[in-house]
Amino acid sequence: MSDTSTNVSQNDEVVSVDTFHWSDLIKQEDWLAVWIGFIVIIIGAISVLTGTQADGKWIPSFTFKAINFSKWGMGASSSLGSQLSQASFWFGLIRTFLVTGVLFSLGAKLKGQSLKQYIPAFIALFFLSVVVRLVSAEFTLNRYLEWAFFALIIGLLIANTVGTPDWLKPAVQTEYYIKAGLVIMGFSVLFSNIVKFGPYGLAIAWFVTPVVIIFMWFFGTRSLKIDNKPFVITIATATSVCGTSAAIASGAASRAKKTDLSLAVSISIIFTVLMMVFEPVILKALGVSQLIGGALIGGTVDSTGAVTVAGTALGPEAQKAAVLVKSIQNILIGFIAFFVALFFAKYVDNNGENAGRKVGASEIWLRLPKFIIGFFAASLVASFIVKPLAGTAAVSAINGVLDDYKNWAFVFAFTSIGLDTNFREISKQMQGGKPLVLYIVGQLFNIILTFAVVYIVLSGKFFPIPTLN
């Protein structure tokens, strides 16, 4: 078989179109992310399903779970010193390092990287990630900001002060880590979430999202006249779906440059923090009900973690509504990546001397980010194999194991974004502030449209109000 495929390179340019070979299944980054994600899923599932059940809960037969730092500091139930003095802490840290280190190093080797360069760089990246997780676990900081913010900040401080050293750069691979994390995340995206909130969630998440993307696309390319179309679609999906995860998926589908991705993610994270803090405060001041406010938060705040924090700040019912809407919205990541790949293949990149050329299914397939296949496959396995055979409790137990590995992959990615982001380069991309205007206008449109739909379906004036258990 010989077709063509494309990938984003480690610099600002898009890799040229190459011939596809079957060996690419163990060499290309997207496929490697799928295998890494499924290795973690399989081992995590085996650890749970070979265990025992007691009082409706699954007890794993062996410990595979990655370390998750407990809250520490004033107001927390434990101190940092007490955590560091426990043998279980160090065993968990070593286990996390070995699992992630071996898998990502093996992937780097298969991609053609030198292990002599990658391994020392990964060790340093892992150390920085440990610092991020420790800082973000401090009780007061943890109440207001999630670890993604601190990962970005620490990376940015290094990149924009002393500069990211050359020996560290082999491990600075944002897409690599987050793609693997997204595959793992797929196991937690059960299609049964749609049933829980039914047509309410579908109306909020699946109607608003494509409308916002289309609006931002035309506003960015027609009104603002931004020539960088991959950036426009990347920031549009980041705004309307779930921030970084959606940006990675649509960026890969549209063949965006790394600088486009860095800018989109940086803008998204900054405003996610602001919305996470101020949106629940404003909703409380306006007297908005928890159900409506939570659904609005779920549909407008980019990060899933930030949605949980903001929803919790508004109240318990708001938290459930926010998480359900965001979970249903997250299912769209794969579909959006597919349609972005289709749209760019047929209409955006099919111009000039290629105008009028028919775009076949093979080219669309080759443009599709392959890690999205892993995301869907993981979701299908959890929804239609593990859940029917072992039950919801088993799926929850497996996700309890997988969730921390997903978070470690994401913290590697967020730290890499910071290490790879230079404010001077970003300022050059601003094009007179147009990217910022695009995001702000798009997000305002997103908030207004989401609120209108949420009010229609959840106010009780048009449809029965659902009960969230």
matplotlib code that plots the C-alpha trace (Angstrom):
import matplotlib.pyplot as plt

x = [0.0, 1.4, -0.5, 0.4, 0.4, 1.2, 2.4, 3.4, 7.2, 9.1, 9.7, 7.3, 6.9, 4.5, 6.2, 6.2, 3.9, 5.6, 4.7, 2.9, 4.2, 2.8, 5.8, 4.5, 2.0, 4.9, 6.8, 4.3, 3.5, -0.3, -0.2, 2.4, 0.1, -2.7, -0.5, 0.9, -2.6, -4.0, -1.1, -1.9, -5.7, -5.1, -2.8, -5.1, -8.1, -6.3, -5.3, -9.0, -10.8, -8.5, -9.1, -11.9, -15.2, -16.3, -19.4, -19.9, -16.3, -13.4, -10.1, -7.3, -5.1, -1.9, -1.0, -0.6, -2.1, 0.1, 0.8, -1.6, -0.4, -2.7, -3.6, -1.1, -0.6, -2.8, -6.3, -5.4, -5.6, -1.9, 1.4, 3.9, 6.4, 4.1, 3.6, 7.3, 8.0, 5.8, 7.3, 4.1, 4.7, 8.1, 7.0, 4.2, 6.5, 9.0, 6.2, 4.8, 8.3, 9.1, 5.7, 5.7, 9.4, 9.6, 6.5, 7.4, 11.0, 10.1, 7.9, 10.6, 13.0, 10.5, 10.0, 13.7, 14.9, 18.2, 17.5, 20.8, 19.2, 15.6, 16.0, 18.0, 15.6, 12.6, 14.0, 14.2, 10.7, 9.4, 11.2, 9.5, 6.2, 6.6, 7.3, 4.1, 2.0, 3.4, 2.8, -0.7, -1.6, -1.1, -4.5, -5.1, -3.7, -5.6, -8.9, -8.6, -6.2, -5.7, -2.3, -2.5, -2.0, 1.1, 2.5, 2.2, 3.6, 6.7, 7.4, 6.9, 9.2, 12.0, 11.5, 11.2, 14.0, 17.0, 15.6, 14.8, 18.2, 19.0, 19.5, 16.0, 14.3, 14.2, 11.5, 9.5, 6.8, 3.4, 1.5, 3.1, 2.0, -1.4, -2.3, -1.5, -3.5, -6.5, -6.5, -6.5, -9.2, -11.4, -12.1, -13.8, -16.1, -19.1, -21.9, -24.3, -23.5, -25.8, -28.7, -28.2, -28.9, -30.7, -31.8, -30.9, -27.2, -27.3, -29.1, -26.5, -23.3, -24.0, -26.0, -24.0, -20.5, -20.7, -22.5, -19.7, -17.0, -18.7, -19.2, -15.6, -14.4, -16.2, -15.5, -11.8, -11.3, -13.8, -14.2, -10.7, -9.1, -6.7, -4.8, -3.6, -6.7, -5.3, -4.9, -8.5, -10.0, -7.7, -8.7, -12.3, -12.5, -10.5, -13.0, -16.1, -15.2, -12.6, -9.5, -6.2, -7.6, -9.7, -6.9, -4.5, -7.1, -8.2, -4.6, -3.4, -6.4, -5.7, -1.9, -1.4, 2.1, 3.4, 3.4, -0.3, -1.0, 1.1, -0.7, -4.2, -3.5, -1.9, -4.9, -7.3, -5.6, -5.4, -9.1, -10.0, -8.5, -10.3, -13.7, -13.2, -12.8, -15.3, -18.1, -19.5, -19.2, -21.1, -23.8, -24.3, -24.6, -27.2, -29.2, -29.0, -30.1, -27.6, -28.9, -28.8, -25.5, -23.8, -24.9, -23.7, -20.3, -20.1, -20.7, -18.4, -15.4, -12.8, -11.0, -12.8, -10.9, -11.8, -15.4, -15.5, -13.9, -16.3, -19.3, -18.4, -18.0, -21.6, -23.1, -23.5, -26.3, -24.3, -21.3, -23.3, -24.8, -21.5, -19.6, -22.4, -22.5, -18.8, -18.6, -21.2, -19.3, -16.0, -17.4, -17.4, -13.6, -13.2, -16.1, -14.8, -11.3, -12.7, -14.8, -11.9, -9.7, -12.5, -13.1, -9.4, -8.8, -11.8, -12.0, -9.1, -6.0, -7.7, -7.1, -4.8, -3.3, -5.1, -8.5, -11.2, -9.2, -11.3, -10.4, -10.8, -11.6, -7.9, -6.7, -9.3, -8.3, -4.6, -5.3, -7.4, -5.4, -5.0, -5.0, -8.7, -9.3, -7.7, -9.9, -13.1, -11.9, -11.3, -14.7, -16.4, -14.5, -15.6, -19.2, -20.0, -17.6, -16.4, -19.5, -22.0, -19.7, -18.3, -20.6, -20.4, -18.4, -15.7, -15.5, -15.3, -12.5, -10.5, -11.0, -9.7, -6.5, -6.3, -7.2, -3.9, -1.9, -4.0, -3.2, 0.5, 0.5, -1.3, 1.1, 4.0, 2.1, 1.3, 4.8, 6.1, 3.8, 5.3, 8.9, 8.2, 6.5, 8.4, 6.4, 8.5, 7.5, 3.8, 3.8, 4.8, 1.8, -0.7, -1.2, -2.3, -4.2, -6.5, -6.1, -7.1, -10.1, -11.1, -11.1, -12.9, -15.6, -16.0, -16.2, -18.8, -20.8, -20.4, -21.6, -24.6, -25.7, -25.1, -27.1, -30.0, -30.1, -29.7, -32.5, -34.8, -34.2, -33.7, -35.8, -38.9, -40.9, -40.6, -39.6, -39.7, -36.8, -34.6, -33.5, -29.8, -29.0]
y = [0.0, 3.4, 6.5, 9.9, 11.1, 14.2, 15.1, 18.3, 18.5, 19.7, 23.1, 25.6, 23.9, 21.2, 18.0, 17.3, 14.6, 11.2, 7.7, 5.7, 2.2, -0.3, 0.2, 3.7, 2.0, 1.7, 4.8, 7.6, 9.7, 9.4, 5.6, 5.4, 7.5, 5.0, 2.0, 3.8, 4.7, 1.2, -0.4, 1.7, 0.9, -2.8, -3.1, -0.9, -3.0, -6.3, -5.0, -4.3, -7.1, -9.8, -8.4, -9.0, -7.3, -6.2, -4.1, -3.3, -2.0, -3.5, -4.2, -4.5, -7.6, -5.6, -1.9, -0.1, 3.3, 6.4, 8.7, 11.5, 14.1, 14.7, 18.2, 19.7, 22.9, 25.0, 23.7, 20.3, 17.0, 16.3, 18.2, 17.9, 16.5, 13.7, 12.7, 12.7, 10.6, 7.7, 4.8, 4.5, 7.9, 7.1, 3.7, 5.4, 8.0, 5.5, 3.4, 6.4, 7.4, 3.8, 3.3, 6.7, 6.7, 3.3, 3.8, 7.3, 6.4, 3.3, 5.5, 8.1, 5.3, 4.0, 7.5, 7.6, 9.7, 9.0, 7.5, 9.1, 12.4, 11.7, 9.9, 12.6, 15.2, 13.1, 12.7, 16.5, 17.0, 14.4, 16.3, 19.6, 17.8, 16.6, 20.2, 21.2, 18.5, 19.4, 23.1, 22.7, 20.3, 23.1, 23.5, 27.2, 27.1, 23.9, 25.6, 28.2, 27.0, 23.5, 22.0, 22.9, 26.5, 25.9, 23.5, 26.3, 29.0, 27.0, 26.2, 29.8, 31.1, 28.8, 29.5, 33.3, 33.8, 31.5, 29.9, 26.2, 24.4, 22.5, 19.2, 19.4, 20.0, 16.3, 15.7, 18.8, 17.2, 18.6, 16.7, 13.4, 13.4, 14.9, 12.5, 9.5, 11.2, 11.7, 8.0, 7.1, 9.7, 8.1, 5.2, 7.6, 9.1, 6.8, 7.2, 6.5, 10.1, 11.2, 9.2, 10.8, 14.3, 13.2, 15.8, 18.6, 18.0, 17.3, 20.6, 22.5, 20.8, 19.5, 22.4, 25.3, 23.9, 23.6, 27.0, 28.7, 27.1, 28.2, 31.7, 32.1, 30.7, 33.3, 36.1, 35.2, 34.7, 37.2, 40.0, 39.9, 38.6, 36.3, 34.5, 31.7, 29.4, 26.5, 28.9, 30.1, 26.7, 25.7, 28.6, 28.1, 24.5, 25.3, 28.0, 25.9, 22.5, 21.9, 24.0, 22.2, 18.8, 20.1, 22.4, 19.5, 17.4, 20.2, 21.5, 18.0, 17.7, 21.1, 20.7, 23.8, 24.8, 24.4, 28.2, 28.3, 25.6, 27.4, 30.7, 29.1, 27.1, 30.1, 32.3, 29.5, 28.7, 32.4, 33.0, 29.6, 30.6, 34.0, 32.3, 29.6, 32.2, 34.9, 33.1, 31.4, 34.6, 36.5, 33.8, 33.8, 37.7, 37.5, 34.9, 32.3, 28.8, 26.1, 23.9, 26.7, 28.1, 24.7, 23.9, 27.3, 26.7, 23.3, 24.7, 27.7, 27.0, 25.3, 22.9, 19.9, 20.4, 24.1, 23.2, 21.0, 23.7, 26.4, 24.2, 23.2, 26.9, 27.4, 24.4, 20.6, 20.6, 23.0, 20.7, 17.7, 19.8, 21.3, 18.0, 16.3, 19.0, 19.1, 15.2, 15.2, 18.0, 16.1, 13.3, 15.8, 16.0, 13.0, 14.1, 17.6, 16.4, 14.3, 17.1, 19.6, 17.1, 16.7, 20.4, 21.4, 18.6, 19.5, 23.3, 25.0, 23.1, 22.3, 25.7, 27.3, 24.8, 22.0, 23.7, 21.4, 18.3, 15.6, 14.6, 10.9, 9.0, 7.8, 11.4, 12.3, 9.1, 10.1, 13.6, 12.3, 12.4, 8.7, 9.1, 10.1, 6.5, 5.4, 7.8, 6.4, 2.8, 3.3, 4.8, 2.0, -0.7, 0.9, 1.6, -1.6, -4.3, -3.7, -2.0, -4.7, -7.6, -6.3, -3.4, 0.3, -0.2, -2.0, 0.9, 3.4, 1.4, 1.2, 4.9, 5.4, 3.8, 5.4, 9.0, 9.7, 8.4, 10.7, 13.6, 12.8, 12.8, 16.1, 17.7, 16.6, 18.3, 21.5, 21.9, 21.3, 24.0, 26.5, 25.4, 25.7, 29.1, 32.3, 35.6, 37.4, 34.9, 35.0, 38.8, 38.5, 36.2, 38.6, 40.4, 43.6, 41.7, 39.9, 36.5, 38.0, 39.8, 36.5, 34.6, 37.3, 37.9, 34.1, 33.4, 36.2, 34.7, 31.3, 32.5, 34.3, 31.4, 28.8, 30.8, 31.2, 27.5, 26.6, 28.9, 27.4, 23.8, 24.1, 27.0, 24.9, 27.3, 25.2, 21.7, 19.7, 20.4, 17.2, 15.8, 15.1, 12.3]
z = [0.0, -0.9, -0.2, 1.2, 4.8, 6.7, 10.1, 12.0, 12.4, 15.5, 14.0, 12.6, 9.2, 8.2, 7.2, 3.5, 2.1, 2.2, 1.0, 3.6, 4.5, 6.9, 9.1, 9.8, 12.2, 14.6, 13.5, 13.2, 16.3, 16.0, 15.9, 18.6, 20.8, 20.2, 21.2, 24.3, 25.3, 24.8, 26.6, 29.7, 29.2, 28.9, 31.9, 34.0, 33.0, 33.8, 37.2, 38.0, 36.3, 37.7, 41.2, 43.6, 44.4, 47.8, 48.7, 45.0, 44.6, 42.6, 44.4, 41.8, 41.9, 41.6, 41.9, 38.6, 39.5, 38.9, 41.8, 42.6, 45.1, 48.0, 49.0, 51.5, 53.4, 55.7, 55.7, 54.3, 56.2, 55.6, 55.2, 52.4, 54.8, 55.8, 52.2, 51.4, 54.4, 53.3, 51.4, 49.3, 47.9, 46.6, 45.3, 43.5, 42.1, 40.9, 39.3, 37.5, 36.2, 35.0, 33.2, 31.5, 30.9, 29.3, 27.1, 25.9, 25.4, 23.4, 21.2, 20.8, 19.7, 17.2, 15.9, 15.2, 18.1, 19.9, 23.4, 24.6, 24.0, 24.8, 28.2, 30.0, 28.6, 29.7, 33.2, 33.5, 32.1, 34.6, 37.5, 36.3, 36.2, 39.7, 40.8, 39.0, 40.7, 44.1, 43.7, 42.4, 45.2, 47.8, 49.5, 48.8, 45.2, 44.4, 45.3, 42.6, 39.9, 38.4, 37.6, 33.9, 34.8, 36.9, 34.2, 31.7, 34.0, 35.0, 31.4, 30.3, 33.1, 31.9, 28.2, 28.6, 31.1, 30.9, 27.8, 27.2, 27.0, 23.8, 25.7, 27.1, 23.8, 22.6, 25.4, 24.6, 22.5, 23.3, 20.6, 21.5, 25.1, 24.8, 22.0, 24.2, 27.0, 24.8, 23.9, 27.6, 28.2, 25.6, 28.0, 30.3, 27.7, 27.9, 25.4, 28.3, 29.3, 26.5, 28.0, 31.4, 30.2, 27.0, 24.5, 27.0, 26.8, 23.1, 22.4, 24.5, 23.5, 20.0, 18.6, 20.0, 19.3, 15.5, 15.2, 17.2, 15.1, 11.9, 13.3, 14.4, 11.0, 9.0, 11.5, 11.4, 7.7, 6.3, 8.9, 10.4, 7.2, 9.0, 6.3, 8.7, 8.3, 10.3, 13.2, 12.9, 13.0, 15.8, 18.1, 17.0, 18.2, 21.3, 22.2, 21.4, 22.7, 25.4, 24.9, 24.5, 23.6, 20.8, 19.6, 19.3, 17.4, 15.0, 14.6, 13.5, 11.1, 9.5, 9.6, 11.8, 12.7, 16.3, 16.7, 15.8, 18.4, 21.1, 20.5, 20.5, 23.7, 25.5, 24.8, 25.7, 29.0, 30.1, 29.5, 30.9, 34.3, 34.2, 33.3, 35.9, 38.6, 37.6, 35.8, 38.9, 40.8, 38.2, 37.9, 41.6, 41.7, 38.9, 40.8, 38.0, 39.1, 39.7, 36.9, 34.3, 35.6, 35.6, 32.1, 30.9, 32.6, 31.0, 27.6, 27.8, 30.0, 27.9, 30.3, 31.8, 35.1, 35.1, 34.4, 37.5, 39.7, 38.4, 38.7, 42.2, 43.2, 42.0, 43.9, 43.8, 41.2, 39.1, 39.3, 37.9, 35.1, 34.2, 34.0, 32.1, 29.4, 29.1, 28.9, 26.1, 24.4, 24.7, 22.6, 19.7, 19.6, 17.2, 15.0, 14.7, 13.8, 11.1, 9.6, 9.9, 7.9, 5.3, 5.0, 4.7, 2.2, -0.1, 0.2, 2.0, 0.6, -2.7, -4.2, -6.7, -9.1, -7.3, -7.7, -8.9, -8.0, -6.5, -3.0, -2.4, 0.7, 1.0, 1.3, 3.9, 5.8, 5.7, 6.9, 9.8, 13.1, 13.8, 17.6, 17.3, 16.2, 19.4, 21.3, 19.8, 20.1, 23.8, 24.3, 22.4, 24.4, 27.7, 26.6, 24.7, 26.0, 29.5, 30.9, 29.6, 30.7, 34.0, 35.0, 35.6, 38.8, 36.9, 34.3, 37.2, 38.9, 35.7, 35.1, 38.6, 37.5, 34.1, 35.1, 36.8, 33.8, 31.6, 33.9, 33.8, 30.0, 30.0, 32.5, 30.3, 27.4, 29.2, 30.6, 27.0, 25.7, 28.2, 27.4, 23.7, 23.9, 23.5, 24.1, 21.5, 18.8, 20.0, 19.7, 16.1, 15.5, 16.9, 13.6, 15.3, 18.0, 15.6, 17.3, 20.6, 19.0, 17.4, 20.7, 22.7, 20.1, 19.6, 23.3, 23.8, 21.0, 22.5, 26.0, 24.5, 22.3, 25.0, 27.5, 25.1, 24.4, 28.1, 29.0, 26.4, 27.4, 31.2, 32.4, 32.6, 30.4, 27.3, 28.5, 31.7, 34.0, 34.3, 37.6, 38.1, 40.5]

ax = plt.figure().add_subplot(projection="3d")
ax.plot(x, y, z, "-o")
ax.set_aspect("equal")
plt.show()
